[in-house]
Amino acid sequence: MNTKETLLQEIESLMAYGKQEPTINPSLLAYLEIKDLEHIKQRLLEKVNKLNTEDKEWLKQFKKEN
């Protein structure tokens, strides 16, 4: 299970990916519950659908090991 701090860092990285600035202030996410943060992280990962090889390698760090 991810800690809240870890999830916040991962979401911030995903939000900032390919942009100069995040689209939402990541500090606002600190007020959300862990289940909400996990959902946000999953949705961000799902939205990245056209990737080159370098991008895929970078995103692997955020996937859960099963």
Residue pairs with C-beta under 8 A, 6 or more apart in sequence:
1 34
2 10
2 34
2 37
2 38
4 30
4 34
4 37
7 34
7 37
7 38
7 41
8 26
8 29
8 30
8 37
10 41
10 62
11 26
11 29
11 37
11 40
11 41
11 44
12 22
12 26
12 29
13 62
14 41
14 44
14 45
14 48
14 62
15 22
15 23
15 24
15 26
15 44
16 22
17 48
17 58
29 37
29 40
32 40
41 62
45 59
45 62
45 63
48 55
48 59
51 59
